[in-house]
């Protein structure tokens, strides 16, 4: 088997073994480590943890900082300390890191599952909280000049998921996290030229400025993030008048719901960015 075929990303369905792989003891140790390192390094502040609803919910966040995403662990640490492991979301992760030796099993143990509707629906059905970043790689690698913009790349599957499961959406907005490295450009054209859009389901192959490596192309190797201040806020849960399969199949309704969520998040991001 070639190296490329080993990491070719399939479109997988439900993976039952992933749903029960989370290790609460490891999460507690990780939270302690995150609190002593990443939270302090970024002078992080998390607001709105009292807004976590009971029962199943879909946390929807803006994706930042390419592969580093410090705001994710900062947010999860705060929720864990306020409400315990039951409120820590099961993250929907891109299939590529889930296939990397050592990293994949670690992600499973801290609660991540492969991002597909089967996994998400199964978790929500049993009352778990799920975290999704609709913008995916496109938003995570958006140019630095767009760091204070929500960009879900027109994706609305998260709304259909919430409607089908009849759960609220809890927006999680982070400011400052997209300045830990500087993305010069996402170079979508290069991703297409190299074929990584088909091989790895990545639409971008960004040109990034980081320390101490300087300019790099594509996935970042180890680097030292810039010590930017990070603010994260959980907004009020958003509920919808309709729910179920019929609502999820109504394109106009889904679009209206998505517009509402994204406008709410953009307003919060603009406000938080003004405090940095």
Secondary structure, 3 states (H helix, E strand, C coil): CCHHHHCCCCCCCCCHHHHCCCCHHHHHHHHHHHHHCHHHHCCCEEECHHHCCCCCEEEEECCCCCCCCHHHHHHHHHHHHHHCHHHCCEEEECHHHHCCCCHHHHHHHCCCEECCHHHHHHHHHCCCEEEECCCHHHHHCCCHHHCCCCCCCCCCHHHHHHHHHCCEEEEEEEECHHHCCEEEECCHHHHHHHCHHHHCCCCCCCEEEEECCEEEECCCCCCECCCCCCEEEECCCECCCCCCHHHHHCHHHHHHHHHHHHHHHHHHHHHHHCCC
